[in-house]
């Protein structure tokens, strides 16, 4: 059995992943869904200039 610290047990799930799971469940049930959850942009992003 794996034991986890109390602090790690109190971590809540990501809102983005929760929404994505709900969307996937709706799609699996045959609901026509437009996804606005997790994903990648459909456009080119700027090149990383190494400046933060």
PQR file with spaces between the fields and no chain letter, atoms N, CA, C, O and H, PARSE charges and radii, in Angstrom:
ATOM       1  N    UNK     1       0.848   -1.185    0.000 -0.4000 1.5000
ATOM       2  CA   UNK     1       0.000    0.000    0.000 -0.0000 2.0000
ATOM       3  C    UNK     1       0.889    1.242    0.000  0.5500 1.7000
ATOM       4  O    UNK     1       1.869    1.312    0.741 -0.5500 1.4000
ATOM       5  N    UNK     2       0.544    2.209   -0.826 -0.4000 1.5000
ATOM       6  CA   UNK     2       1.297    3.447   -0.895 -0.0000 2.0000
ATOM       7  C    UNK     2       0.704    4.444    0.095  0.5500 1.7000
ATOM       8  O    UNK     2      -0.500    4.697    0.077 -0.5500 1.4000
ATOM       9  H    UNK     2      -0.252    2.152   -1.428  0.4000 1.0000
ATOM      10  N    UNK     3       1.529    5.001    0.942 -0.4000 1.5000
ATOM      11  CA   UNK     3       1.086    6.007    1.897 -0.0000 2.0000
ATOM      12  C    UNK     3       1.468    7.383    1.368  0.5500 1.7000
ATOM      13  O    UNK     3       2.604    7.598    0.946 -0.5500 1.4000
ATOM      14  H    UNK     3       2.508    4.796    0.957  0.4000 1.0000
ATOM      15  N    UNK     4       0.528    8.303    1.391 -0.4000 1.5000
ATOM      16  CA   UNK     4       0.761    9.669    0.938 -0.0000 2.0000
ATOM      17  C    UNK     4       0.648   10.619    2.122  0.5500 1.7000
ATOM      18  O    UNK     4      -0.070   10.354    3.086 -0.5500 1.4000
ATOM      19  H    UNK     4      -0.395    8.128    1.734  0.4000 1.0000
ATOM      20  N    UNK     5       1.359   11.713    2.034 -0.4000 1.5000
ATOM      21  CA   UNK     5       1.288   12.702    3.103 -0.0000 2.0000
ATOM      22  C    UNK     5      -0.100   13.332    3.155  0.5500 1.7000
ATOM      23  O    UNK     5      -0.838   13.314    2.169 -0.5500 1.4000
ATOM      24  H    UNK     5       1.943   11.929    1.251  0.4000 1.0000
ATOM      25  N    UNK     6      -0.440   13.880    4.294 -0.4000 1.5000
ATOM      26  CA   UNK     6      -1.735   14.554    4.448 -0.0000 2.0000
ATOM      27  C    UNK     6      -1.848   15.706    3.460  0.5500 1.7000
ATOM      28  O    UNK     6      -2.912   15.943    2.888 -0.5500 1.4000
ATOM      29  H    UNK     6       0.160   13.895    5.094  0.4000 1.0000
ATOM      30  N    UNK     7      -0.752   16.416    3.264 -0.4000 1.5000
ATOM      31  CA   UNK     7      -0.760   17.558    2.349 -0.0000 2.0000
ATOM      32  C    UNK     7      -1.071   17.120    0.917  0.5500 1.7000
ATOM      33  O    UNK     7      -1.852   17.773    0.225 -0.5500 1.4000
ATOM      34  H    UNK     7       0.113   16.224    3.728  0.4000 1.0000
ATOM      35  N    UNK     8      -0.468   16.023    0.474 -0.4000 1.5000
ATOM      36  CA   UNK     8      -0.722   15.552   -0.887 -0.0000 2.0000
ATOM      37  C    UNK     8      -2.146   15.018   -1.041  0.5500 1.7000
ATOM      38  O    UNK     8      -2.700   15.046   -2.139 -0.5500 1.4000
ATOM      39  H    UNK     8       0.167   15.492    1.036  0.4000 1.0000
ATOM      40  N    UNK     9      -2.732   14.540    0.035 -0.4000 1.5000
ATOM      41  CA   UNK     9      -4.103   14.044   -0.018 -0.0000 2.0000
ATOM      42  C    UNK     9      -5.119   15.185   -0.136  0.5500 1.7000
ATOM      43  O    UNK     9      -6.264   14.959   -0.526 -0.5500 1.4000
ATOM      44  H    UNK     9      -2.281   14.517    0.927  0.4000 1.0000
ATOM      45  N    UNK    10      -4.704   16.399    0.196 -0.4000 1.5000
ATOM      46  CA   UNK    10      -5.599   17.550    0.140 -0.0000 2.0000
ATOM      47  C    UNK    10      -5.554   18.296   -1.193  0.5500 1.7000
ATOM      48  O    UNK    10      -6.255   19.294   -1.361 -0.5500 1.4000
ATOM      49  H    UNK    10      -3.773   16.583    0.512  0.4000 1.0000
ATOM      50  N    UNK    11      -4.750   17.834   -2.129 -0.4000 1.5000
ATOM      51  CA   UNK    11      -4.653   18.483   -3.437 -0.0000 2.0000
ATOM      52  C    UNK    11      -5.955   18.244   -4.199  0.5500 1.7000
ATOM      53  O    UNK    11      -6.434   17.114   -4.284 -0.5500 1.4000
ATOM      54  H    UNK    11      -4.180   17.024   -1.992  0.4000 1.0000
ATOM      55  N    UNK    12      -6.520   19.310   -4.750 -0.4000 1.5000
ATOM      56  CA   UNK    12      -7.759   19.185   -5.514 -0.0000 2.0000
ATOM      57  C    UNK    12      -7.441   18.982   -7.003  0.5500 1.7000
ATOM      58  O    UNK    12      -6.398   19.422   -7.486 -0.5500 1.4000
ATOM      59  H    UNK    12      -6.131   20.229   -4.681  0.4000 1.0000
ATOM      60  N    UNK    13      -8.340   18.321   -7.714 -0.4000 1.5000
ATOM      61  CA   UNK    13      -8.113   18.092   -9.140 -0.0000 2.0000
ATOM      62  C    UNK    13      -8.090   19.409   -9.927  0.5500 1.7000
ATOM      63  O    UNK    13      -8.723   20.390   -9.537 -0.5500 1.4000
ATOM      64  H    UNK    13      -9.187   17.963   -7.322  0.4000 1.0000
ATOM      65  N    UNK    14      -7.362   19.410  -11.020 -0.4000 1.5000
ATOM      66  CA   UNK    14      -7.302   20.561  -11.907 -0.0000 2.0000
ATOM      67  C    UNK    14      -8.683   20.841  -12.487  0.5500 1.7000
ATOM      68  O    UNK    14      -9.372   19.917  -12.921 -0.5500 1.4000
ATOM      69  H    UNK    14      -6.848   18.613  -11.336  0.4000 1.0000
ATOM      70  N    UNK    15      -9.090   22.100  -12.498 -0.4000 1.5000
ATOM      71  CA   UNK    15     -10.382   22.476  -13.086 -0.0000 2.0000
ATOM      72  C    UNK    15     -10.412   22.144  -14.573  0.5500 1.7000
ATOM      73  O    UNK    15     -11.429   21.683  -15.090 -0.5500 1.4000
ATOM      74  H    UNK    15      -8.531   22.851  -12.146  0.4000 1.0000
ATOM      75  N    UNK    16      -9.305   22.375  -15.254 -0.4000 1.5000
ATOM      76  CA   UNK    16      -9.234   22.096  -16.684 -0.0000 2.0000
ATOM      77  C    UNK    16      -9.426   20.610  -16.955  0.5500 1.7000
ATOM      78  O    UNK    16     -10.167   20.234  -17.864 -0.5500 1.4000
ATOM      79  H    UNK    16      -8.478   22.750  -14.834  0.4000 1.0000
ATOM      80  N    UNK    17      -8.763   19.762  -16.171 -0.4000 1.5000
ATOM      81  CA   UNK    17      -8.909   18.323  -16.375 -0.0000 2.0000
ATOM      82  C    UNK    17     -10.302   17.841  -15.990  0.5500 1.7000
ATOM      83  O    UNK    17     -10.816   16.900  -16.595 -0.5500 1.4000
ATOM      84  H    UNK    17      -8.161   20.067  -15.432  0.4000 1.0000
ATOM      85  N    UNK    18     -10.918   18.468  -14.997 -0.4000 1.5000
ATOM      86  CA   UNK    18     -12.280   18.122  -14.605 -0.0000 2.0000
ATOM      87  C    UNK    18     -13.248   18.424  -15.740  0.5500 1.7000
ATOM      88  O    UNK    18     -14.111   17.605  -16.056 -0.5500 1.4000
ATOM      89  H    UNK    18     -10.500   19.233  -14.506  0.4000 1.0000
ATOM      90  N    UNK    19     -13.110   19.590  -16.351 -0.4000 1.5000
ATOM      91  CA   UNK    19     -13.969   19.971  -17.476 -0.0000 2.0000
ATOM      92  C    UNK    19     -13.745   19.037  -18.658  0.5500 1.7000
ATOM      93  O    UNK    19     -14.702   18.607  -19.301 -0.5500 1.4000
ATOM      94  H    UNK    19     -12.409   20.255  -16.094  0.4000 1.0000
ATOM      95  N    UNK    20     -12.480   18.722  -18.945 -0.4000 1.5000
ATOM      96  CA   UNK    20     -12.162   17.830  -20.055 -0.0000 2.0000
ATOM      97  C    UNK    20     -12.791   16.454  -19.831  0.5500 1.7000
ATOM      98  O    UNK    20     -13.327   15.865  -20.770 -0.5500 1.4000
ATOM      99  H    UNK    20     -11.702   19.072  -18.422  0.4000 1.0000
ATOM     100  N    UNK    21     -12.735   15.937  -18.613 -0.4000 1.5000
ATOM     101  CA   UNK    21     -13.351   14.644  -18.303 -0.0000 2.0000
ATOM     102  C    UNK    21     -14.864   14.692  -18.502  0.5500 1.7000
ATOM     103  O    UNK    21     -15.455   13.745  -19.020 -0.5500 1.4000
ATOM     104  H    UNK    21     -12.299   16.415  -17.850  0.4000 1.0000
ATOM     105  N    UNK    22     -15.490   15.793  -18.092 -0.4000 1.5000
ATOM     106  CA   UNK    22     -16.944   15.952  -18.269 -0.0000 2.0000
ATOM     107  C    UNK    22     -17.302   16.002  -19.752  0.5500 1.7000
ATOM     108  O    UNK    22     -18.271   15.378  -20.186 -0.5500 1.4000
ATOM     109  H    UNK    22     -15.010   16.563  -17.671  0.4000 1.0000
ATOM     110  N    UNK    23     -16.514   16.748  -20.526 -0.4000 1.5000
ATOM     111  CA   UNK    23     -16.749   16.842  -21.967 -0.0000 2.0000
ATOM     112  C    UNK    23     -16.628   15.459  -22.604  0.5500 1.7000
ATOM     113  O    UNK    23     -17.476   15.068  -23.407 -0.5500 1.4000
ATOM     114  H    UNK    23     -15.727   17.255  -20.174  0.4000 1.0000
ATOM     115  N    UNK    24     -15.577   14.719  -22.249 -0.4000 1.5000
ATOM     116  CA   UNK    24     -15.374   13.385  -22.812 -0.0000 2.0000
ATOM     117  C    UNK    24     -16.515   12.440  -22.446  0.5500 1.7000
ATOM     118  O    UNK    24     -16.916   11.606  -23.257 -0.5500 1.4000
ATOM     119  H    UNK    24     -14.888   15.037  -21.597  0.4000 1.0000
ATOM     120  N    UNK    25     -17.038   12.569  -21.228 -0.4000 1.5000
ATOM     121  CA   UNK    25     -18.172   11.741  -20.810 -0.0000 2.0000
ATOM     122  C    UNK    25     -19.419   12.077  -21.626  0.5500 1.7000
ATOM     123  O    UNK    25     -20.161   11.183  -22.031 -0.5500 1.4000
ATOM     124  H    UNK    25     -16.712   13.247  -20.569  0.4000 1.0000
ATOM     125  N    UNK    26     -19.647   13.371  -21.864 -0.4000 1.5000
ATOM     126  CA   UNK    26     -20.801   13.776  -22.670 -0.0000 2.0000
ATOM     127  C    UNK    26     -20.677   13.256  -24.104  0.5500 1.7000
ATOM     128  O    UNK    26     -21.650   12.770  -24.679 -0.5500 1.4000
ATOM     129  H    UNK    26     -19.045   14.098  -21.535  0.4000 1.0000
ATOM     130  N    UNK    27     -19.486   13.359  -24.671 -0.4000 1.5000
ATOM     131  CA   UNK    27     -19.260   12.869  -26.026 -0.0000 2.0000
ATOM     132  C    UNK    27     -19.479   11.357  -26.082  0.5500 1.7000
ATOM     133  O    UNK    27     -20.069   10.852  -27.037 -0.5500 1.4000
ATOM     134  H    UNK    27     -18.695   13.754  -24.204  0.4000 1.0000
ATOM     135  N    UNK    28     -19.009   10.634  -25.068 -0.4000 1.5000
ATOM     136  CA   UNK    28     -19.200    9.185  -25.015 -0.0000 2.0000
ATOM     137  C    UNK    28     -20.679    8.820  -24.934  0.5500 1.7000
ATOM     138  O    UNK    28     -21.086    7.754  -25.395 -0.5500 1.4000
ATOM     139  H    UNK    28     -18.529   11.044  -24.292  0.4000 1.0000
ATOM     140  N    UNK    29     -21.483    9.711  -24.346 -0.4000 1.5000
ATOM     141  CA   UNK    29     -22.931    9.492  -24.249 -0.0000 2.0000
ATOM     142  C    UNK    29     -23.667    9.923  -25.510  0.5500 1.7000
ATOM     143  O    UNK    29     -24.891    9.816  -25.582 -0.5500 1.4000
ATOM     144  H    UNK    29     -21.152   10.577  -23.972  0.4000 1.0000
ATOM     145  N    UNK    30     -22.922   10.417  -26.516 -0.4000 1.5000
ATOM     146  CA   UNK    30     -23.525   10.789  -27.783 -0.0000 2.0000
ATOM     147  C    UNK    30     -23.990   12.230  -27.870  0.5500 1.7000
ATOM     148  O    UNK    30     -24.676   12.595  -28.825 -0.5500 1.4000
ATOM     149  H    UNK    30     -21.927   10.504  -26.458  0.4000 1.0000
ATOM     150  N    UNK    31     -23.635   13.057  -26.897 -0.4000 1.5000
ATOM     151  CA   UNK    31     -24.027   14.465  -26.901 -0.0000 2.0000
ATOM     152  C    UNK    31     -23.100   15.230  -27.844  0.5500 1.7000
ATOM     153  O    UNK    31     -21.882   15.059  -27.801 -0.5500 1.4000
ATOM     154  H    UNK    31     -23.078   12.761  -26.121  0.4000 1.0000
ATOM     155  N    UNK    32     -23.688   16.078  -28.700 -0.4000 1.5000
ATOM     156  CA   UNK    32     -22.900   16.909  -29.614 -0.0000 2.0000
ATOM     157  C    UNK    32     -22.332   18.080  -28.813  0.5500 1.7000
ATOM     158  O    UNK    32     -23.082   18.943  -28.355 -0.5500 1.4000
ATOM     159  H    UNK    32     -24.677   16.217  -28.736  0.4000 1.0000
ATOM     160  N    UNK    33     -21.006   18.110  -28.645 -0.4000 1.5000
ATOM     161  CA   UNK    33     -20.355   19.081  -27.765 -0.0000 2.0000
ATOM     162  C    UNK    33     -19.298   19.860  -28.540  0.5500 1.7000
ATOM     163  O    UNK    33     -18.553   19.286  -29.334 -0.5500 1.4000
ATOM     164  H    UNK    33     -20.398   17.409  -29.017  0.4000 1.0000
ATOM     165  N    UNK    34     -19.237   21.155  -28.307 -0.4000 1.5000
ATOM     166  CA   UNK    34     -18.135   21.976  -28.793 -0.0000 2.0000
ATOM     167  C    UNK    34     -17.148   22.081  -27.650  0.5500 1.7000
ATOM     168  O    UNK    34     -17.495   22.535  -26.560 -0.5500 1.4000
ATOM     169  H    UNK    34     -19.842   21.621  -27.662  0.4000 1.0000
ATOM     170  N    UNK    35     -15.911   21.660  -27.898 -0.4000 1.5000
ATOM     171  CA   UNK    35     -14.898   21.624  -26.838 -0.0000 2.0000
ATOM     172  C    UNK    35     -14.239   22.996  -26.665  0.5500 1.7000
ATOM     173  O    UNK    35     -13.662   23.533  -27.610 -0.5500 1.4000
ATOM     174  H    UNK    35     -15.628   21.292  -28.784  0.4000 1.0000
ATOM     175  N    UNK    36     -14.326   23.552  -25.472 -0.4000 1.5000
ATOM     176  CA   UNK    36     -13.601   24.764  -25.114 -0.0000 2.0000
ATOM     177  C    UNK    36     -12.755   24.521  -23.870  0.5500 1.7000
ATOM     178  O    UNK    36     -12.448   25.458  -23.132 -0.5500 1.4000
ATOM     179  H    UNK    36     -14.795   23.115  -24.704  0.4000 1.0000
ATOM     180  N    UNK    37     -12.381   23.280  -23.639 -0.4000 1.5000
ATOM     181  CA   UNK    37     -11.564   22.921  -22.495 -0.0000 2.0000
ATOM     182  C    UNK    37     -10.096   22.938  -22.864  0.5500 1.7000
ATOM     183  O    UNK    37      -9.633   23.837  -23.567 -0.5500 1.4000
ATOM     184  H    UNK    37     -12.630   22.520  -24.239  0.4000 1.0000
ATOM     185  N    UNK    38      -9.364   21.943  -22.388 -0.4000 1.5000
ATOM     186  CA   UNK    38      -7.926   21.857  -22.630 -0.0000 2.0000
ATOM     187  C    UNK    38      -7.653   21.634  -24.114  0.5500 1.7000
ATOM     188  O    UNK    38      -8.433   20.987  -24.814 -0.5500 1.4000
ATOM     189  H    UNK    38      -9.740   21.214  -21.817  0.4000 1.0000
ATOM     190  N    UNK    39      -6.550   22.171  -24.571 -0.4000 1.5000
ATOM     191  CA   UNK    39      -6.171   21.973  -25.956 -0.0000 2.0000
ATOM     192  C    UNK    39      -5.013   22.856  -26.340  0.5500 1.7000
ATOM     193  O    UNK    39      -4.464   23.596  -25.525 -0.5500 1.4000
ATOM     194  H    UNK    39      -5.917   22.696  -24.003  0.4000 1.0000
ATOM     195  N    UNK    40      -4.659   22.759  -27.595 -0.4000 1.5000
ATOM     196  CA   UNK    40      -3.580   23.573  -28.127 -0.0000 2.0000
ATOM     197  C    UNK    40      -4.168   24.667  -29.007  0.5500 1.7000
ATOM     198  O    UNK    40      -5.231   24.479  -29.599 -0.5500 1.4000
ATOM     199  H    UNK    40      -5.106   22.158  -28.258  0.4000 1.0000
ATOM     200  N    UNK    41      -3.492   25.805  -29.098 -0.4000 1.5000
ATOM     201  CA   UNK    41      -4.004   26.876  -29.955 -0.0000 2.0000
ATOM     202  C    UNK    41      -3.977   26.435  -31.420  0.5500 1.7000
ATOM     203  O    UNK    41      -3.133   25.635  -31.823 -0.5500 1.4000
ATOM     204  H    UNK    41      -2.629   25.957  -28.616  0.4000 1.0000
ATOM     205  N    UNK    42      -4.910   26.967  -32.205 -0.4000 1.5000
ATOM     206  CA   UNK    42      -4.948   26.633  -33.629 -0.0000 2.0000
ATOM     207  C    UNK    42      -4.216   27.682  -34.467  0.5500 1.7000
ATOM     208  O    UNK    42      -4.532   27.885  -35.640 -0.5500 1.4000
ATOM     209  H    UNK    42      -5.596   27.617  -31.878  0.4000 1.0000
ATOM     210  N    UNK    43      -3.247   28.338  -33.859 -0.4000 1.5000
ATOM     211  CA   UNK    43      -2.442   29.340  -34.555 -0.0000 2.0000
ATOM     212  C    UNK    43      -1.003   29.228  -34.066  0.5500 1.7000
ATOM     213  O    UNK    43      -0.742   28.702  -32.984 -0.5500 1.4000
ATOM     214  H    UNK    43      -2.991   28.173  -32.907  0.4000 1.0000
ATOM     215  N    UNK    44      -0.073   29.732  -34.876 -0.4000 1.5000
ATOM     216  CA   UNK    44       1.329   29.697  -34.484 -0.0000 2.0000
ATOM     217  C    UNK    44       1.570   30.662  -33.326  0.5500 1.7000
ATOM     218  O    UNK    44       1.055   31.779  -33.315 -0.5500 1.4000
ATOM     219  H    UNK    44      -0.285   30.160  -35.755  0.4000 1.0000
ATOM     220  N    UNK    45       2.349   30.219  -32.367 -0.4000 1.5000
ATOM     221  CA   UNK    45       2.707   31.063  -31.239 -0.0000 2.0000
ATOM     222  C    UNK    45       4.071   31.688  -31.490  0.5500 1.7000
ATOM     223  O    UNK    45       4.819   31.222  -32.350 -0.5500 1.4000
ATOM     224  H    UNK    45       2.767   29.311  -32.375  0.4000 1.0000
ATOM     225  N    UNK    46       4.396   32.727  -30.754 -0.4000 1.5000
ATOM     226  CA   UNK    46       5.677   33.392  -30.950 -0.0000 2.0000
ATOM     227  C    UNK    46       6.820   32.488  -30.519  0.5500 1.7000
ATOM     228  O    UNK    46       6.657   31.639  -29.644 -0.5500 1.4000
ATOM     229  H    UNK    46       3.789   33.105  -30.056  0.4000 1.0000
ATOM     230  N    UNK    47       7.964   32.676  -31.132 -0.4000 1.5000
ATOM     231  CA   UNK    47       9.130   31.887  -30.792 -0.0000 2.0000
ATOM     232  C    UNK    47       9.649   32.294  -29.423  0.5500 1.7000
ATOM     233  O    UNK    47       9.649   33.477  -29.083 -0.5500 1.4000
ATOM     234  H    UNK    47       8.097   33.366  -31.844  0.4000 1.0000
ATOM     235  N    UNK    48      10.089   31.325  -28.640 -0.4000 1.5000
ATOM     236  CA   UNK    48      10.636   31.589  -27.317 -0.0000 2.0000
ATOM     237  C    UNK    48      11.945   32.373  -27.461  0.5500 1.7000
ATOM     238  O    UNK    48      12.883   31.902  -28.102 -0.5500 1.4000
ATOM     239  H    UNK    48      10.088   30.364  -28.916  0.4000 1.0000
ATOM     240  N    UNK    49      12.004   33.530  -26.882 -0.4000 1.5000
ATOM     241  CA   UNK    49      13.178   34.377  -26.979 -0.0000 2.0000
ATOM     242  C    UNK    49      14.135   34.171  -25.796  0.5500 1.7000
ATOM     243  O    UNK    49      15.185   34.810  -25.728 -0.5500 1.4000
ATOM     244  H    UNK    49      11.242   33.912  -26.361  0.4000 1.0000
ATOM     245  N    UNK    50      13.773   33.286  -24.872 -0.4000 1.5000
ATOM     246  CA   UNK    50      14.622   33.020  -23.722 -0.0000 2.0000
ATOM     247  C    UNK    50      14.595   34.128  -22.676  0.5500 1.7000
ATOM     248  O    UNK    50      15.451   34.166  -21.792 -0.5500 1.4000
ATOM     249  H    UNK    50      12.920   32.767  -24.927  0.4000 1.0000
ATOM     250  N    UNK    51      13.626   35.026  -22.769 -0.4000 1.5000
ATOM     251  CA   UNK    51      13.498   36.128  -21.801 -0.0000 2.0000
ATOM     252  C    UNK    51      12.240   35.885  -20.991  0.5500 1.7000
ATOM     253  O    UNK    51      11.172   35.635  -21.550 -0.5500 1.4000
ATOM     254  H    UNK    51      12.931   34.996  -23.488  0.4000 1.0000
ATOM     255  N    UNK    52      12.366   35.957  -19.689 -0.4000 1.5000
ATOM     256  CA   UNK    52      11.208   35.710  -18.825 -0.0000 2.0000
ATOM     257  C    UNK    52      10.864   36.906  -18.014  0.5500 1.7000
ATOM     258  O    UNK    52       9.914   36.870  -17.232 -0.5500 1.4000
ATOM     259  H    UNK    52      13.234   36.160  -19.235  0.4000 1.0000
